[in-house]
Amino acid sequence: MNTRKWPKPGLYGAGAGAVALAIIGFSWGGWATGAKAKQMALERAKIEVVAALVPICIDQSANDPQLAEKISLLKSANSYDRSDMVMKIGWATMRGAADPNSQVARACVEKLAAVF
């Protein structure tokens, strides 16, 4: 009885299967390393924070006494200058913050363009 021949092919098959499973899992299966998952969570958190702050920007613009003049200036400005204008006006500066948020300003301009 020769039992020493069967473990070798079985171990090779198990190793090749493990490598194939890892490649398929990380490529198409949606698996992620801890660092990649953390990066994805941070990016998603930034998007959600901006989405939560845009209504505040819209509200600050609606409460501005010179809204009509500033909206006409925004409409006449180039599209790439509009977010800078919203930051200079102060609509993208949240209460308690010293500086405006550029991502909020960009999203706010998109919402304002849809409204006005």
N, C-alpha and C positions, 0 to 999 in steps of 0.2 A: 504494500500500500504506500503510495507516494502522495502525501498530503501537503508537501511543501511547495508545490507548483501553483496552487490556486490562490494563495493570499497576494502574490505579486500582481497579477492582472486586476484583482479586485481593488487593491490599494491604488493602482494607477487610474482605474475607472472612477473611484471615489474622488481622487484629487482633481482629475479633469472635470468631473461633474461639479465640484465645488468652485473651480475657477470659472466654468461656464455660467454657473448660477450667479456668481458675483458680477460678472460682466453684463449679463442680461438684466440683473436687478438694478444696477447703477445706471445702465444705459437707457433701458426702456421701462423698468419696473417702478420708477419713481422713488427709489431709495436715495437717501442723501446722507452725507457725513454730518457730524455734529457742527462743524464749522460752516458748512453750506446751509444747514437748517437755521443756524443763528443769523447768517447774512440775509437769508430770505425773510426771516421774522423781522429784522430791523428795517428792511426795505418796505415791508408791508405796514409796519408801524408808522413809518414816515408818511406813507400815502394816506393812512387813516387819520393821522393828526392833521394833515393839510385839509382833508375832507371835513374834519370837524371845525377847523378854523375859518373856512371860507364863508359860512353863514355870518360869522362875526364881521368879516370884511364887508359883506353885502349890507349888513345892518349899519355899520359905521358910515358907509356911503349914503344910505338912505336917510340918515340923520344929519348929513352935511347940509348946511343952509345954502351952499353954493353948488348944489348937486348938478343943476342943469348946465351951468357954465363948465364945470369939470368934465361932465360927460361929453359935451361938445368938443372940448379939447382932446379927450381920449379918442373920439371918433375921427378927428382930423389928424391925429398922430399916426406915425408908422406903427405897424403891428409889433415890431420888435422893441419899440420905445414905450409901449403902453404899460407894461409891468413896472418899469422904472418910474413912470409917472404916478402909478398907484402907490408905490413905495414913498415917493416924495410928498404926495398929498397926505399920507399918514393912514390910509385905510388898511394897509397890511401890517401895521404896528399894533400888536395886541396889548391890551391893558396890562401894565406891569413889566412890559418888555421895553428895552431901550432901542432896539433896532427893528426895522421891518423884516418880514420873512419873505424872501424872493419867491419861494414856491407857492406860498399863499397868494402873493400878488399875481402870479401867472394864472392860477386857477380862478382868482377873483375877476380878472379881466375877461376870462372866458365866460363866466356867469353873467357879468355885466353886459357883455356883447350880446348874449342871448336875450337879456331882459330889455335892453334899450336898443 
